[in-house]
Amino acid sequence: MKDFLMNLKLEKLIAVVREPSFERGLEITNSLLEIGVKNIEITLTTPNAFKIVEALIINDKNIFVGIGSVSVS
């Protein structure tokens, strides 16, 4: 938790990815990694969100990945 808070203080950004398909979600998260974003949340409304998280942490051990949901009323 301490590492995450330190990273958040430095980066001041958490990218939230909410996409209609697994492929698009993976594409967006890979693009975020390419530009140096290290704090990423994948919403559970994104199909196969857990697979995207798995791909992220396998490819880069120096990122912080969250998973959650976004509801719209």
N, C-alpha and C positions, 0 to 999 in steps of 0.2 A: 504494500500500500504506500509506503514511504517513497519508493522509486516512482510509482505512478504520479503521486502528488508533485514530486520534484519535476518530473517530465512535463506535467500539465502546466506547472508554473512557467517553465521555459517556453513551451510550444504555444500555450494559450488556445488550443484547438482540440476539439474532439469531432472527427468527421462521423456523421451518422449516415449509414447506407441503408436505403429502403428502396428496393427495386422490384419490378414485377416478375423477373426471371432470375434463375440461378446464374445463367451465363452473364447477364448484365451486371448482377451483383459482384461476380468474380472479376469482371472487366473493370468495374469502378474501383474496387479495393486494390487491384493490382496497379491501377493508375495512381491511386493515392500513395501507395508505397514508393512508386517511381519518383514522385515529386517530394518525398521525404516525410510524409505524414506518418506519425508513429502512434497516434491515439485514434482508434477506429471502433465504432459500434455498429454491429449488424443487427437490424431489427428482425424479429421473428416473423414479420409479415413478408419477408423476402424468402422465396422458396429455397429449401435446403440450406437455410442459414447456418446450421451447424457444420455443414460441409465447407462452407466458405470460411468459417472460423478455423476449421482444421487446416485448410490450405494455407491460410495466413500464418498460423503459428508454426507450421512445418517449414515454410519458406523464409521466415524472418523471426528469430528469437528475441529481437530487440524492439518489439512493438507491444503495445497494450491493446488488447481486444476485449470489447464488452459485447454482450448480447442482451437484447431486450425487445420490447414491443412498443409500438406506437399505435394509439387508438385515435380514431377520428369520429366525432359525433355529428 
